[in-house]
Amino acid sequence: MLDTATVSRPASQLHFLDHVDDQSVREVHRVVAAVVELGGAVGWLSPPSRADIRQWLGEWDTAAAAGRAGFALCRLDGRVEALGAGGPGRRARWDTSST
């Protein structure tokens, strides 16, 4: 068995997208484009443009404002490395701010 006792773990943070700005578009675009380039099935056959990502995030933002969905960003050492999204009730189950 691999001994990982001395391996440090980077700090990760989970938070929900609360507005769409240039930085969030850049960060989400970087992650989605990388997944698509590696063949991930995430809704695009080729890497989307930043304009596509801005529109997509705007749709999530509208759904979140109406209480219908949430779009989560996971940051590792301050950099977005993973995304998650879900329908009603997901936000409460994903909220790790009190743990």
Backbone as numpy.savetxt, mean C-alpha at the origin, in Angstrom:
# Nx Ny Nz CAx CAy CAz Cx Cy Cz
17.96 -25.70 12.06 17.12 -24.53 12.06 18.01 -23.29 12.06
17.62 -22.31 11.28 18.38 -21.07 11.16 18.21 -20.23 12.42
19.31 -19.79 12.99 19.27 -18.94 14.18 19.16 -17.49 13.74
18.02 -16.87 14.01 17.81 -15.47 13.63 17.78 -14.54 14.84
18.23 -15.03 15.98 18.18 -14.25 17.21 18.97 -12.94 17.11
20.03 -12.94 16.34 20.87 -11.74 16.27 20.56 -10.87 15.06
19.59 -11.27 14.26 19.23 -10.50 13.07 18.26 -9.39 13.48
18.62 -8.17 13.15 17.73 -7.06 13.51 16.58 -6.99 12.52
15.44 -6.57 13.03 14.26 -6.43 12.19 14.03 -4.95 11.93
13.88 -4.59 10.66 13.59 -3.19 10.36 12.21 -2.81 10.89
12.05 -1.56 11.24 10.78 -1.09 11.75 9.80 -0.92 10.60
8.61 -1.52 10.76 7.57 -1.34 9.74 6.39 -0.60 10.36
5.70 0.13 9.52 4.53 0.88 9.96 3.42 0.67 8.95
2.22 0.44 9.44 1.04 0.30 8.60 0.16 1.51 8.84
-0.21 2.20 7.76 -1.15 3.30 7.90 -2.03 3.36 6.67
-3.12 4.08 6.78 -4.07 4.17 5.70 -3.92 5.46 4.92
-4.06 5.34 3.63 -4.01 6.50 2.75 -5.14 7.44 3.13
-4.80 8.66 3.51 -5.83 9.61 3.90 -5.97 10.76 2.91
-5.06 10.83 1.95 -5.17 11.78 0.85 -4.19 11.37 -0.25
-4.48 11.80 -1.44 -3.64 11.46 -2.58 -2.79 12.68 -2.92
-1.48 12.51 -2.83 -0.56 13.59 -3.20 0.54 13.02 -4.08
1.42 13.88 -4.55 2.48 13.44 -5.47 3.36 12.36 -4.85
3.67 12.48 -3.57 4.52 11.49 -2.92 3.85 10.12 -2.87
2.57 10.08 -2.46 1.89 8.79 -2.40 1.76 8.17 -3.79
1.51 8.99 -4.81 1.44 8.48 -6.18 2.78 7.89 -6.59
3.88 8.59 -6.32 5.22 8.08 -6.67 5.50 6.76 -5.96
5.22 6.71 -4.66 5.54 5.51 -3.88 4.70 4.32 -4.31
3.41 4.53 -4.49 2.54 3.42 -4.90 2.89 3.00 -6.33
3.18 3.95 -7.19 3.57 3.62 -8.56 4.82 2.74 -8.57
5.80 3.06 -7.75 7.04 2.27 -7.70 6.73 0.82 -7.33
5.89 0.61 -6.34 5.56 -0.75 -5.89 4.75 -1.49 -6.94
3.69 -0.86 -7.44 2.84 -1.53 -8.43 3.62 -1.84 -9.70
4.41 -0.89 -10.19 5.19 -1.13 -11.40 6.16 -2.29 -11.21
6.80 -2.38 -10.05 7.73 -3.48 -9.78 7.00 -4.82 -9.78
5.84 -4.87 -9.16 5.07 -6.12 -9.12 4.66 -6.54 -10.52
4.17 -5.59 -11.32 3.76 -5.89 -12.69 4.95 -6.37 -13.52
6.08 -5.68 -13.38 7.28 -6.08 -14.14 7.74 -7.49 -13.79
7.47 -7.92 -12.56 7.84 -9.27 -12.13 6.76 -10.30 -12.47
5.69 -9.86 -13.14 4.65 -10.79 -13.57 3.49 -10.94 -12.60
3.42 -10.08 -11.59 2.33 -10.17 -10.62 0.99 -9.82 -11.24
-0.03 -10.53 -10.83 -1.38 -10.30 -11.34 -2.08 -9.28 -10.45
-1.91 -8.01 -10.79 -2.49 -6.94 -9.97 -3.38 -5.99 -10.78
-3.83 -6.47 -11.96 -4.77 -5.67 -12.72 -4.21 -4.94 -13.92
-2.91 -4.96 -14.09 -2.28 -4.33 -15.26 -1.41 -5.36 -15.97
-1.43 -5.33 -17.30 -0.59 -6.24 -18.09 0.80 -5.65 -18.30
0.88 -4.33 -18.24 2.16 -3.63 -18.32 2.15 -2.57 -17.22
3.33 -2.12 -16.81 3.37 -1.14 -15.71 2.49 0.08 -16.02
1.66 0.46 -15.07 0.78 1.61 -15.28 1.57 2.92 -15.21
1.00 3.96 -15.77 1.61 5.29 -15.68 1.30 5.88 -14.30
1.98 6.92 -13.96 1.67 7.61 -12.70 0.26 8.20 -12.75
-0.17 8.64 -13.93 -1.54 9.16 -14.07 -2.56 8.05 -13.77
-2.28 6.82 -14.22 -3.16 5.69 -13.92 -3.22 5.45 -12.41
-2.08 5.50 -11.77 -2.02 5.28 -10.32 -2.75 6.39 -9.59
-2.58 7.63 -10.02 -3.29 8.75 -9.38 -4.80 8.54 -9.47
-5.28 8.14 -10.64 -6.72 7.91 -10.81 -7.18 6.76 -9.92
-6.41 5.68 -9.89 -6.74 4.50 -9.09 -6.79 4.86 -7.60
-5.79 5.59 -7.13 -5.77 6.01 -5.72 -6.92 6.96 -5.43
-7.28 7.81 -6.39 -8.41 8.70 -6.21 -9.71 7.92 -6.01
-9.85 6.81 -6.72 -11.04 5.96 -6.55 -11.05 5.33 -5.15
-9.88 4.88 -4.69 -9.79 4.33 -3.34 -10.06 5.41 -2.30
-9.56 6.60 -2.53 -9.76 7.72 -1.61 -11.25 8.04 -1.49
-11.95 8.06 -2.60 -13.39 8.32 -2.60 -14.13 7.23 -1.83
-13.76 5.97 -2.07 -14.41 4.86 -1.38 -14.13 4.91 0.12
-12.91 5.28 0.48 -12.55 5.38 1.90 -13.34 6.50 2.58
-13.47 7.64 1.90 -14.21 8.78 2.47 -15.68 8.42 2.71
-16.20 7.51 1.90 -17.59 7.08 2.04 -17.73 5.91 3.02
-16.60 5.47 3.58 -16.63 4.35 4.54 -16.78 3.00 3.88
-16.51 2.91 2.59 -16.69 1.65 1.86 -15.42 0.84 1.72
-14.25 1.43 1.99 -12.99 0.72 1.77 -11.85 1.43 2.47
-10.72 0.77 2.49 -9.50 1.36 3.02 -8.32 0.91 2.18
-7.33 1.77 2.03 -6.13 1.45 1.26 -4.94 1.61 2.20
-4.28 0.51 2.49 -3.19 0.51 3.46 -1.83 0.57 2.77
-0.93 1.32 3.39 0.46 1.40 2.95 1.32 0.84 4.08
2.21 -0.07 3.75 3.14 -0.58 4.74 4.51 0.00 4.42
5.04 0.73 5.38 6.36 1.35 5.21 7.40 0.52 5.99
8.51 0.33 5.37 9.64 -0.36 5.99 10.78 0.64 5.98
11.22 1.03 7.15 12.25 2.06 7.27 11.87 3.32 6.49
10.59 3.69 6.55 10.10 4.92 5.94 9.74 4.84 4.47
9.95 3.71 3.85 9.69 3.56 2.41 8.54 2.58 2.19
7.56 2.95 1.34 6.44 2.06 1.04 6.97 0.82 0.35
6.69 -0.35 0.93 7.15 -1.62 0.38 6.02 -2.59 0.11
4.82 -2.30 0.63 3.68 -3.20 0.42 2.40 -2.39 0.48
1.38 -2.91 -0.19 0.08 -2.26 -0.26 -0.99 -3.26 0.10
-2.10 -2.76 0.59 -3.24 -3.61 0.87 -4.51 -2.80 0.78
-5.58 -3.46 0.41 -6.85 -2.75 0.28 -7.98 -3.70 0.62
-9.07 -3.14 1.06 -10.20 -3.99 1.37 -11.47 -3.20 1.57
-12.54 -3.93 1.71 -13.86 -3.34 1.84 -14.20 -2.94 3.26
-15.49 -2.71 3.52 -15.94 -2.24 4.83 -15.45 -3.13 5.97
-15.06 -2.50 7.06 -14.62 -3.23 8.24 -13.15 -3.60 8.23
-12.50 -3.52 7.11 -11.08 -3.90 7.04 -10.22 -2.98 7.87
-10.54 -1.70 7.85 -9.69 -0.74 8.54 -9.57 -1.09 10.02
-10.66 -1.42 10.65 -10.62 -1.75 12.08 -9.76 -2.98 12.34
-9.85 -3.98 11.47 -9.07 -5.21 11.66 -7.61 -5.00 11.37
-7.27 -4.06 10.49 -5.87 -3.83 10.13 -5.21 -2.81 11.03
-5.96 -2.09 11.80 -5.39 -1.00 12.59 -4.50 -1.57 13.68
-3.20 -1.33 13.54 -2.24 -1.84 14.53 -1.70 -0.70 15.39
-2.31 0.47 15.29 -1.76 1.62 16.01 -1.84 1.46 17.52
-2.74 0.62 18.02 -2.87 0.47 19.47 -2.08 -0.73 19.99
-1.38 -1.44 19.10 -0.62 -2.62 19.56 0.84 -2.31 19.65
